[in-house]
Amino acid sequence: KFINSILTKKNMSEWCTIESDPAVFTELIKGIGVKNVAVEEVYSLDDEEYIKSLSPIHGLIFLFKWTKEPHKRECLKYYDNDLFFVNQVIINACATQAIISVLLNCPQIDIGPELTNFKTFTYEMDPQTRGLALGESELIRSVHNSFAKPEPFVISHDKKSKKEGEAFHFISYVPFKGKVYELDGLQEGPILIGDCTEDNWINVAKEEINQRIQR
């Protein structure tokens, strides 16, 4: 059950940084009620035979060192409402949010009652309000926090961030109705990467990921 209320600072601070580990992510997915889904760590998208062995691949989650980008990304203001996009308004929730962004855009996955209720309840909401609603999910928050990392970091937009250490951020790439999208909760909306087919979407996403790695 989700409460349609404003997320307080107290609730926002209750989300911890979690371990960046595929086994942890797989257990987190199971913990929130999703069936028959696992996370695998991939160091290169160029090994086509290995990638094929992981099929079906529902989405990619990319972890990178966060820095404030000099130019504003071109985000979609108008897009298919079935494409589920959530703004990140909860500190330290980006890993879980990236996972949920993949799960909620794959209709073939049995996402379980918690995520089904969340998706239905927030369907007509804007991305910011969806982010607030995510923070109100007791189950998702408690499962997330059960994998707490000992030393959390905070993404900061001020000059002190350099002194506090590097921050890392998770984003998702998903195929959806013949197109590949980048879903980054810190952006205003989804980012269209390009057209795709069921067979080549990973190659389309790979080109964008490689460009980001070069940057």
PLY file of the C-alpha trace (Angstrom):
ply
format ascii 1.0
element vertex 215
property float x
property float y
property float z
element edge 214
property int vertex1
property int vertex2
end_header
0.00 0.00 0.00
1.37 3.40 -0.96
0.57 6.61 0.85
-0.01 9.65 -1.34
1.96 12.05 0.83
5.05 14.23 0.70
8.30 12.40 1.37
9.99 13.85 4.43
13.72 14.34 4.88
13.65 11.65 7.54
12.31 9.06 5.10
14.74 10.12 2.38
17.70 9.63 4.73
16.62 6.06 5.50
17.96 4.75 2.19
21.53 3.44 2.51
24.19 2.91 -0.12
24.22 -0.77 -1.09
26.94 -3.05 -2.40
27.59 -2.97 -6.13
27.47 -6.71 -6.57
25.40 -8.83 -8.99
24.63 -11.41 -6.31
23.32 -8.65 -4.04
21.19 -7.25 -6.87
19.78 -10.70 -7.63
18.82 -11.23 -3.99
17.32 -7.73 -3.86
15.15 -8.54 -6.88
13.97 -11.75 -5.22
13.33 -9.88 -1.98
10.84 -7.51 -3.59
8.93 -10.41 -5.13
10.26 -10.66 -8.70
10.59 -14.19 -10.08
13.09 -15.84 -12.44
15.40 -12.84 -12.91
19.12 -12.67 -12.17
21.86 -10.06 -12.57
25.17 -10.89 -14.22
28.28 -8.72 -14.22
29.59 -7.97 -17.71
32.99 -6.38 -18.28
32.71 -6.15 -22.06
29.84 -6.11 -24.52
32.13 -7.16 -27.39
32.08 -10.91 -26.60
29.02 -11.77 -28.65
29.04 -15.46 -27.75
29.09 -14.68 -24.04
26.35 -12.08 -24.39
24.27 -14.58 -26.36
24.71 -17.15 -23.58
22.99 -14.76 -21.14
19.86 -14.49 -23.29
17.23 -13.28 -22.68
18.72 -9.96 -21.55
16.01 -7.58 -20.36
18.19 -4.51 -19.83
21.65 -3.18 -19.06
22.68 -1.30 -15.92
25.72 0.91 -16.32
27.80 2.13 -13.36
30.02 5.16 -13.84
31.81 7.85 -11.89
29.38 10.72 -11.51
30.44 14.21 -12.51
28.32 17.21 -13.29
28.00 17.26 -17.06
28.90 20.54 -18.79
25.96 20.31 -21.19
22.34 19.49 -20.52
21.27 16.13 -21.93
18.47 16.05 -24.48
15.62 14.42 -22.58
12.19 13.58 -23.92
9.35 15.75 -22.68
6.67 13.75 -24.48
6.87 9.98 -24.73
4.76 6.82 -24.49
3.28 6.77 -21.00
3.81 3.01 -20.92
7.55 3.72 -20.78
8.01 3.82 -17.04
10.39 6.57 -15.96
11.04 7.68 -12.37
13.03 10.68 -11.15
15.49 9.91 -8.37
14.53 12.02 -5.38
15.92 9.60 -2.79
19.60 9.84 -1.89
21.50 6.55 -2.33
18.61 4.81 -4.15
20.11 4.86 -7.67
21.09 1.16 -7.76
17.66 -0.08 -6.75
16.01 2.51 -8.97
18.08 1.42 -11.98
17.03 -2.19 -11.36
13.36 -1.22 -11.01
13.58 0.84 -14.22
14.49 -2.32 -16.10
11.91 -4.52 -14.40
8.98 -2.15 -14.91
9.67 -1.84 -18.64
9.68 -5.57 -19.35
6.10 -6.86 -19.54
7.31 -10.44 -19.96
8.74 -10.47 -16.40
6.68 -11.61 -13.41
7.39 -8.57 -11.23
5.28 -9.75 -8.28
2.57 -7.96 -6.28
4.67 -5.12 -4.80
5.97 -3.75 -8.10
2.68 -4.48 -9.84
0.83 -2.37 -7.26
3.47 0.36 -7.47
3.28 0.51 -11.26
-0.53 0.62 -11.24
-0.73 3.19 -8.45
1.79 5.57 -10.03
0.82 5.11 -13.70
-0.77 8.56 -14.05
1.83 10.34 -11.90
4.64 12.52 -13.18
8.21 11.17 -12.75
8.93 13.34 -9.70
5.85 12.16 -7.83
6.65 8.59 -8.78
10.03 9.06 -7.14
8.34 10.23 -3.95
5.98 7.26 -4.05
8.94 4.89 -4.41
10.32 6.26 -1.16
7.07 5.33 0.57
7.36 1.62 -0.25
8.23 -0.03 3.06
9.11 -3.33 1.41
11.41 -1.92 -1.27
13.17 0.35 1.23
13.67 -2.41 3.82
14.99 -4.89 1.25
17.30 -2.21 -0.19
18.64 -1.34 3.27
19.24 -5.00 4.15
22.22 -4.82 1.76
23.67 -1.64 3.27
27.29 -0.79 2.48
29.41 0.25 5.48
30.52 3.62 4.04
27.75 5.41 2.17
28.40 8.28 -0.21
26.20 11.18 -1.12
25.98 12.72 -4.58
26.58 16.41 -4.00
26.28 19.27 -6.45
28.56 21.62 -4.55
32.33 22.07 -4.48
32.71 20.03 -1.30
31.99 16.81 -3.17
35.63 16.51 -4.30
36.76 16.47 -0.68
34.19 13.85 0.30
35.36 11.32 -2.31
34.13 10.12 -5.67
30.48 9.34 -6.27
29.20 6.64 -8.59
25.82 6.40 -10.27
23.72 3.65 -11.87
21.61 4.13 -14.99
19.61 1.73 -17.16
19.33 0.96 -20.85
16.19 -0.82 -21.99
14.57 -1.82 -25.29
10.98 -0.62 -25.50
8.63 -0.84 -28.46
11.38 -0.78 -31.10
13.61 1.82 -29.46
16.44 1.90 -26.92
16.15 4.33 -24.03
18.55 5.51 -21.36
16.77 5.83 -18.03
18.65 8.03 -15.58
16.69 9.22 -12.56
18.83 12.35 -12.27
17.71 13.51 -15.72
14.43 15.27 -16.43
13.13 12.44 -18.61
14.07 9.39 -20.69
16.79 9.79 -23.31
16.18 8.21 -26.71
19.27 6.34 -27.92
17.97 4.99 -31.22
15.78 2.54 -33.09
16.31 -1.16 -32.59
15.01 -4.65 -33.18
14.75 -7.44 -30.64
18.00 -8.87 -31.97
20.20 -5.75 -32.20
19.18 -3.55 -29.25
22.28 -4.44 -27.24
24.51 -3.24 -30.10
22.60 0.05 -30.18
23.03 0.46 -26.42
26.68 -0.63 -26.63
27.57 2.23 -28.96
26.17 4.77 -26.51
27.85 3.12 -23.51
31.22 3.04 -25.31
30.91 6.76 -26.07
30.23 7.46 -22.42
33.26 5.37 -21.40
35.44 7.41 -23.78
34.14 10.64 -22.22
0 1
1 2
2 3
3 4
4 5
5 6
6 7
7 8
8 9
9 10
10 11
11 12
12 13
13 14
14 15
15 16
16 17
17 18
18 19
19 20
20 21
21 22
22 23
23 24
24 25
25 26
26 27
27 28
28 29
29 30
30 31
31 32
32 33
33 34
34 35
35 36
36 37
37 38
38 39
39 40
40 41
41 42
42 43
43 44
44 45
45 46
46 47
47 48
48 49
49 50
50 51
51 52
52 53
53 54
54 55
55 56
56 57
57 58
58 59
59 60
60 61
61 62
62 63
63 64
64 65
65 66
66 67
67 68
68 69
69 70
70 71
71 72
72 73
73 74
74 75
75 76
76 77
77 78
78 79
79 80
80 81
81 82
82 83
83 84
84 85
85 86
86 87
87 88
88 89
89 90
90 91
91 92
92 93
93 94
94 95
95 96
96 97
97 98
98 99
99 100
100 101
101 102
102 103
103 104
104 105
105 106
106 107
107 108
108 109
109 110
110 111
111 112
112 113
113 114
114 115
115 116
116 117
117 118
118 119
119 120
120 121
121 122
122 123
123 124
124 125
125 126
126 127
127 128
128 129
129 130
130 131
131 132
132 133
133 134
134 135
135 136
136 137
137 138
138 139
139 140
140 141
141 142
142 143
143 144
144 145
145 146
146 147
147 148
148 149
149 150
150 151
151 152
152 153
153 154
154 155
155 156
156 157
157 158
158 159
159 160
160 161
161 162
162 163
163 164
164 165
165 166
166 167
167 168
168 169
169 170
170 171
171 172
172 173
173 174
174 175
175 176
176 177
177 178
178 179
179 180
180 181
181 182
182 183
183 184
184 185
185 186
186 187
187 188
188 189
189 190
190 191
191 192
192 193
193 194
194 195
195 196
196 197
197 198
198 199
199 200
200 201
201 202
202 203
203 204
204 205
205 206
206 207
207 208
208 209
209 210
210 211
211 212
212 213
213 214
